[in-house]
Amino acid sequence: MNFCLKSIATAVIVSFSPLIVCAAESESQSAESFQTTCVNTWMNRVNEAKDKVDYKDFGEKYCECAATQPLDSDEAVNKAIQICMSQTLLHDTMDSLEEEIGLSEATDDDISEYCLDRWNLVYPKLSENGKKATQAYCECAKPKLMGLIKEADNMTDKQYADEINSIAAACSPQVKSDKAASNTSEE
């Protein structure tokens, strides 16, 4: 499991670092906006995606998040990748649930299914260990998202979005903790 989690983390950083850095550099060199450049770069990876429309929608949300992050160093870019991937995965999960099922009808199983589906959209060729790591992330988010659904009617859109971001932040370290635990158990 340790190798797989490292592979996923490496894939995210390697795959998206050039995307964000390229978009940030290109913005200063041309009239294109960061968002446009980022999405165009994102779409260069579309070969593996089954649903190109959903893939583009996901990329637009991801790039929208990246545009709000500081990107002035490699460390900042890596942090932006982690933050934006986690947030976009959960926002896209909840948007899809709301559109296709309705939040009031969503179950624990639906949240797991949609969360894993979003991972598979971005990374369609995960190994079995990669799938286990994404499952851990989705399992971390599931009870928190179910709680959010119960409170959503009493929240503003901004509060709802901020809570999703908070859940994403809480579950990203959970996957890192699983990775650390697997490091010690495999050595």
Secondary structure, 3 states (H helix, E strand, C coil): CHHHHHHHHHHHHHHHHHHHHHHHHHHHHCCCCHHHHHHHHHHCCHHHCCCHHHHHHHHHHHHHHHCCCCCCCHHHHHHHHHHHHHHHHHHHHHHHHHHHCCHHHCCHHHHHHHHHHHHHHHCCCCCHHHHHHHHHHHHHHHHHHHHHHHHHHHCCHHHHHHHHHHHHHHHHHHHHHHHHHHHHHHC
